[in-house]
Amino acid sequence: MSDLDGYYKVLGLEPGASLDEVNQAYRDLAFIWHPDRIPKDNPRLQQKAQEKLKEINQARDRLRSVRPSEKTRNPEPPPRDRAHSPSPYYQSSYSYQSPPQSSYQTPKPNSDLSGANLSGANLKEKDLSGRNLSNANLSNANLSDSFLHKVNLQGANLEKANLFRANLLQAKLNNANLREANLIGADLSGADLRGADLRGAKIGSQDRILVKLTGANLAGAILPDGSIHA
């Protein structure tokens, strides 16, 4: 097996996969192995996660270098300032796909987006971790697969927003409007949901809950069925 074949294998791809497939595989694996998703009291897994991220970073960088024509057709924006990223391992070579046919531009890392009108914006797979989006209007926005670790969404309007598989670890969502939002597959571990309105929110199928709420604070939140969490 050649070195290139080995890099494809690291990303779980067949040799000759396209650059888009390489980028998507990288995003999926970086999301899974992000150290912030690993319990802090488990140093063995923390170390393993860091090693995995270094490995997939190396594989992606090597495969990118042998596909210059595809990189030219699909240029990537310059890397973000690492001082604002949640982890140097995760951010070292993470890239974003340009939003299709949208006038919305991804804000700079230090942007204060409190009160911003982002209704209907396509923010799929975007990294908005640590941003201040308090009282912002994100109704009907597409935030699927987005990275929202420690984001401030206090009092934000997320009515009917698509948060499918979004990473909302330790997010501030107190008093947020999440009515009819799609939360299936979202990770809300450690999130502050005090007083949030979740009426009609999609959280699973039948009797199966498909939202991760480990350590989340739901005090006073209005649940999808209209009841108030004690």
C-alpha positions as CSV (number, residue, x, y, z in Angstrom):
1,M,0.0,0.0,0.0
2,S,1.4,3.4,-1.0
3,D,1.7,6.4,1.4
4,L,-1.2,8.1,-0.4
5,D,-3.4,5.0,0.0
6,G,-2.6,5.1,3.7
7,Y,-3.7,8.7,4.0
8,Y,-7.0,7.9,2.3
9,K,-7.4,5.0,4.8
10,V,-6.9,7.3,7.7
11,L,-9.8,9.4,6.5
12,G,-11.9,6.3,5.8
13,L,-11.9,6.8,2.1
14,E,-11.1,4.8,-1.0
15,P,-8.0,5.8,-3.0
16,G,-8.7,8.5,-5.5
17,A,-11.5,10.1,-3.6
18,S,-12.3,13.7,-4.6
19,L,-11.1,16.8,-2.7
20,D,-14.7,17.4,-1.6
21,E,-14.9,13.9,-0.1
22,V,-11.5,14.4,1.6
23,N,-12.7,17.7,3.1
24,Q,-16.0,16.2,4.3
25,A,-14.3,13.1,5.8
26,Y,-11.9,15.5,7.6
27,R,-14.8,17.6,9.0
28,D,-16.6,14.5,10.2
29,L,-13.6,13.0,12.0
30,A,-12.5,16.4,13.4
31,F,-16.0,16.7,14.9
32,I,-15.9,13.2,16.4
33,W,-12.4,13.5,17.9
34,H,-12.5,17.1,19.1
35,P,-10.9,17.1,22.6
36,D,-13.8,19.2,24.0
37,R,-16.1,16.3,23.3
38,I,-14.0,14.0,25.5
39,P,-14.4,14.0,29.3
40,K,-11.7,16.1,31.0
41,D,-11.2,13.5,33.7
42,N,-10.1,10.9,31.1
43,P,-6.5,11.9,30.2
44,R,-6.0,8.7,28.2
45,L,-8.9,9.5,25.8
46,Q,-7.8,13.2,25.7
47,Q,-4.4,12.1,24.5
48,K,-5.9,9.7,22.0
49,A,-8.1,12.4,20.6
50,Q,-5.2,14.8,20.2
51,E,-3.2,12.1,18.4
52,K,-6.1,11.2,16.1
53,L,-6.6,14.9,15.1
54,K,-2.9,15.2,14.3
55,E,-3.1,12.1,12.2
56,I,-6.2,13.2,10.2
57,N,-4.7,16.7,9.8
58,Q,-1.6,15.2,8.3
59,A,-3.6,13.0,6.0
60,R,-5.8,15.8,4.8
61,D,-2.9,18.2,4.2
62,R,-1.0,15.6,2.2
63,L,-4.0,14.7,0.0
64,R,-4.7,18.4,-0.6
65,S,-1.2,18.9,-1.8
66,V,-1.6,16.3,-4.6
67,R,-4.8,17.9,-5.9
68,P,-3.9,21.5,-6.8
69,S,-6.3,21.8,-9.6
70,E,-9.3,21.1,-7.4
71,K,-8.0,23.5,-4.8
72,T,-7.9,26.2,-7.5
73,R,-11.4,25.5,-8.5
74,N,-12.6,25.5,-4.9
75,P,-10.4,28.0,-3.1
76,E,-10.6,28.0,0.7
77,P,-10.6,31.2,2.8
78,P,-7.5,32.0,4.9
79,P,-7.3,30.1,8.2
80,R,-8.9,31.8,11.2
81,D,-6.9,33.3,14.0
82,R,-6.2,30.4,16.2
83,A,-6.4,32.6,19.3
84,H,-10.2,32.4,18.9
85,S,-10.4,28.7,18.1
86,P,-11.5,26.1,20.8
87,S,-8.5,23.9,20.2
88,P,-5.3,24.2,18.2
89,Y,-5.6,20.6,17.1
90,Y,-9.1,21.1,15.7
91,Q,-8.4,24.4,14.0
92,S,-5.0,23.7,12.6
93,S,-6.3,22.9,9.1
94,Y,-10.1,23.1,9.3
95,S,-11.8,24.6,6.3
96,Y,-15.2,25.8,5.4
97,Q,-17.4,25.5,2.4
98,S,-18.7,28.7,0.9
99,P,-22.5,29.1,1.5
100,P,-24.3,28.3,-1.8
101,Q,-25.8,31.3,-3.5
102,S,-26.1,33.4,-0.4
103,S,-25.2,37.0,0.3
104,Y,-24.4,36.2,3.9
105,Q,-20.7,36.3,4.6
106,T,-19.2,34.4,7.6
107,P,-18.3,37.0,10.2
108,K,-14.8,37.6,11.5
109,P,-13.9,35.6,14.7
110,N,-14.1,38.6,16.9
111,S,-17.4,39.9,15.5
112,D,-20.1,40.8,18.1
113,L,-23.3,39.5,16.5
114,S,-25.6,40.3,19.4
115,G,-28.9,41.4,18.0
116,A,-27.9,40.6,14.4
117,N,-30.6,39.6,11.9
118,L,-29.5,36.3,10.5
119,S,-33.0,35.0,9.7
120,G,-32.8,32.3,7.0
121,A,-29.0,32.4,6.8
122,N,-27.2,29.3,5.5
123,L,-24.7,28.6,8.3
124,K,-24.3,24.9,7.7
125,E,-21.0,23.5,9.0
126,K,-19.8,26.9,10.1
127,D,-17.7,27.4,13.2
128,L,-19.3,30.0,15.4
129,S,-17.9,28.8,18.7
130,G,-17.5,31.3,21.4
131,R,-19.3,34.1,19.4
132,N,-21.8,36.5,21.0
133,L,-25.1,35.9,19.3
134,S,-27.3,37.0,22.2
135,N,-30.7,38.3,21.1
136,A,-29.9,37.5,17.5
137,N,-32.6,36.6,15.0
138,L,-31.7,33.1,13.7
139,S,-35.2,32.0,12.8
140,N,-35.3,29.5,9.9
141,A,-31.5,29.6,9.8
142,N,-29.7,26.5,8.7
143,L,-27.2,25.6,11.4
144,S,-27.0,21.9,10.7
145,D,-23.6,20.3,11.5
146,S,-22.4,23.7,12.8
147,F,-19.9,24.1,15.6
148,L,-21.4,26.2,18.4
149,H,-19.3,25.3,21.3
150,K,-19.7,27.9,24.2
151,V,-21.7,30.2,21.9
152,N,-23.8,32.9,23.6
153,L,-27.4,32.6,22.3
154,Q,-29.0,34.0,25.3
155,G,-32.5,35.4,24.3
156,A,-31.8,34.5,20.7
157,N,-34.7,33.7,18.3
158,L,-34.1,30.2,16.9
159,E,-37.7,29.5,15.9
160,K,-37.8,26.8,13.2
161,A,-34.0,26.8,12.9
162,N,-32.3,23.7,11.7
163,L,-29.9,22.6,14.3
164,F,-29.5,19.0,13.1
165,R,-26.3,17.5,14.5
166,A,-25.1,20.9,15.7
167,N,-22.5,20.9,18.4
168,L,-23.8,23.1,21.2
169,L,-21.6,22.0,24.0
170,Q,-21.8,24.4,27.0
171,A,-23.8,26.9,24.9
172,K,-25.8,29.7,26.6
173,L,-29.4,29.3,25.5
174,N,-31.2,30.7,28.5
175,N,-34.5,32.4,27.5
176,A,-33.9,31.5,23.8
177,N,-36.8,30.8,21.5
178,L,-36.4,27.3,20.1
179,R,-40.0,26.7,19.1
180,E,-40.3,24.2,16.3
181,A,-36.5,24.0,15.9
182,N,-35.0,20.8,14.6
183,L,-32.7,19.5,17.4
184,I,-32.4,15.9,16.3
185,G,-28.8,14.7,16.7
186,A,-27.7,18.0,18.4
187,D,-25.3,17.8,21.3
188,L,-26.4,20.1,24.1
189,S,-24.2,18.7,26.8
190,G,-23.6,21.2,29.6
191,A,-25.8,23.8,27.8
192,D,-27.7,26.5,29.8
193,L,-31.3,26.2,28.7
194,R,-32.9,27.9,31.7
195,G,-36.2,29.5,30.6
196,A,-35.8,28.5,27.0
197,D,-39.0,27.9,25.0
198,L,-38.8,24.5,23.3
199,R,-42.5,24.1,22.4
200,G,-42.8,22.0,19.3
201,A,-39.1,21.4,18.9
202,K,-38.1,18.2,17.2
203,I,-36.0,16.1,19.6
204,G,-36.5,12.5,18.3
205,S,-38.9,10.0,16.9
206,Q,-41.8,8.4,18.8
207,D,-40.5,7.8,22.3
208,R,-36.9,7.9,21.5
209,I,-35.0,11.1,22.3
210,L,-32.2,11.9,19.8
211,V,-30.7,14.9,21.5
212,K,-27.7,14.7,23.9
213,L,-28.5,16.7,27.1
214,T,-25.9,15.4,29.5
215,G,-25.4,18.0,32.2
216,A,-27.7,20.5,30.6
217,N,-29.6,23.0,32.8
218,L,-33.3,23.0,31.9
219,A,-34.7,24.7,34.9
220,G,-37.9,26.6,34.0
221,A,-37.6,25.6,30.3
222,I,-40.8,25.0,28.4
223,L,-40.5,21.5,27.0
224,P,-41.6,20.4,23.5
225,D,-44.9,19.1,24.9
226,G,-45.7,22.5,26.6
227,S,-44.8,21.4,30.1
228,I,-42.4,23.3,32.3
229,H,-39.3,21.6,33.6
230,A,-39.1,21.7,37.3
